[in-house]
Amino acid sequence: MSDRQVSSRSDFDPVEFGRIDRVGEARVPTPVPGPYMGDVPRPFFLDEENCGEDAPDGSSVFLEGAGPRERLYYDPGKVKCAIVTCGGLCPGINDVIRAIVMQACHGYGAASVLGIRYGLEGFIPACRHDVMELTPLSVSDIHSFGGTVLGSSRGPQDAGEIVDALERLNVSMLFVIGGDGSMKAASAIWGEVFRRGLHISVIGIPKTIDNDINFIPKSFGFDSAVDTAATVLRCAHTEALGTHNGVGLVKLMGRESGFIAAQSTLSLGIVNFVLVPEAPFALEGEGGLLGELEKRLARRGHAVIVAAEGAGQHLMGDGERGTDASGNPLLRDVGAFLQARIREHFARRGLPLYLKYIDPSYIIRSVPANSNDRVYCGFLGRHAVHAAMSGRTNMVVAKFFDHFVHLPLPLVTRRRRRLDVRGNYWRSVLESTGQELAMIGENSLS
């Protein structure tokens, strides 16, 4: 057991970078049939777009492959597991829950699997939430529904109280399904487990509708969210085409990262302006959105604008905004702001405008997972159980370069993943929209 931090770029070690903690030596034969994964990490080559600030460009890092091991740390028949879901909804949460339960019970014969209700609150006695017993029968069809069968909540809870609850419940392994804040909570829980010298495995399954978990190219539920967003964009395009000088304005989720806006834009090729938090834009003046929109309507008579919810915050003042229960800064409504400013501009210019504003955010995150995400979630859930049974801890299961791997929790909690506005992906988005690069301001591509 150890409690450590991932090294920075200045003291980069390609082996230490991906080293996974363990609660103890694995000596118990597994009941799961082979083939088995070995314990020797494999190299992965990194470039600037997939390593960001975590490793030097052109480095190789060594990561453990995910999958069953020949030897386990825990005696499967005596193991009690717990699952908790935290933060906002996301397509596929129920699929991950189901996969964990099925693998733990059918694959390993675990003694029981507990479902912690309403996020980390479910561990706190004062919140008085009951614990659910999860069985293969009780989760058999939950993947048909969106949301989470366990419920969720936002906001921090005391790691000491959580570990107290794990001890009271005699839990051997905890699976935390959540986003950036939830992975930080999982890391804090592991820190308290380590401090007390307990043998409890803590495994994270990263979940974020914004696709902003560090070092993970694509989170589960992202494809499903993009599918739903694309349906909304088609409707906005139809509305815009239906009138002269028609504009469809759509606000999509994306507090600090514009991946949903960018990917849904690329998926259809009907968006003319995409606005993301990573690329500040001007409203007025040369290359500003209002002037460029006016030119677009003069040429084609219609336009579609997509704005991530975190875009344009620099245009709406620097006053105190407060934070939500998770500690995230509260955002001003960029959709309502743009709608008002666009209407004002065209009225001032004496030009006709027929603008339809659509905000589908909660629809996008509450749908059931699509087929690709269901397959993805199944692998994540099963690999999480394999990792925990082998005694691994303080880690997440992730898909990296088409391989399922183990990543240290300190790596994925270091920062939020953001669009690289100087990379090839963002260039492709701009090529799809045809919007003027001058709109991007100081982050413009060179």
KATA-V316519 format. One record per run of one state. SS is the DSSP state (H for helix, E for strand, C for the rest). FROM is the first residue (numbers start at 1). LEN is the number of residues. If there is no record, write none. Layout:
ss=SS from=FROM len=LEN
ss=SS from=FROM len=LEN
This chain:
ss=C from=1 len=8
ss=H from=9 len=3
ss=C from=12 len=4
ss=H from=16 len=3
ss=C from=19 len=2
ss=E from=21 len=2
ss=C from=23 len=5
ss=E from=28 len=2
ss=C from=30 len=12
ss=E from=42 len=4
ss=C from=46 len=2
ss=H from=48 len=4
ss=C from=52 len=8
ss=E from=60 len=6
ss=C from=66 len=5
ss=E from=71 len=2
ss=C from=73 len=3
ss=H from=76 len=3
ss=C from=79 len=1
ss=E from=80 len=6
ss=C from=86 len=7
ss=H from=93 len=15
ss=C from=108 len=4
ss=E from=112 len=5
ss=C from=117 len=2
ss=H from=119 len=5
ss=C from=124 len=1
ss=H from=125 len=3
ss=C from=128 len=3
ss=E from=131 len=4
ss=C from=135 len=7
ss=H from=142 len=3
ss=C from=145 len=14
ss=H from=159 len=10
ss=C from=169 len=4
ss=E from=173 len=6
ss=C from=179 len=1
ss=H from=180 len=17
ss=C from=197 len=4
ss=E from=201 len=7
ss=C from=208 len=5
ss=E from=213 len=1
ss=C from=214 len=6
ss=E from=220 len=1
ss=C from=221 len=1
ss=H from=222 len=20
ss=C from=242 len=4
ss=E from=246 len=7
ss=C from=253 len=6
ss=H from=259 len=10
ss=C from=269 len=4
ss=E from=273 len=3
ss=C from=276 len=13
ss=H from=289 len=12
ss=C from=301 len=1
ss=E from=302 len=7
ss=C from=309 len=4
ss=H from=313 len=3
ss=C from=316 len=7
ss=E from=323 len=1
ss=C from=324 len=5
ss=E from=329 len=1
ss=C from=330 len=4
ss=H from=334 len=16
ss=C from=350 len=4
ss=E from=354 len=6
ss=C from=360 len=1
ss=H from=361 len=6
ss=C from=367 len=4
ss=H from=371 len=19
ss=C from=390 len=2
ss=E from=392 len=2
ss=C from=394 len=1
ss=E from=395 len=6
ss=C from=401 len=2
ss=E from=403 len=6
ss=H from=409 len=4
ss=C from=413 len=3
ss=E from=416 len=1
ss=C from=417 len=7
ss=H from=424 len=10
ss=C from=434 len=3
ss=H from=437 len=7
ss=C from=444 len=3
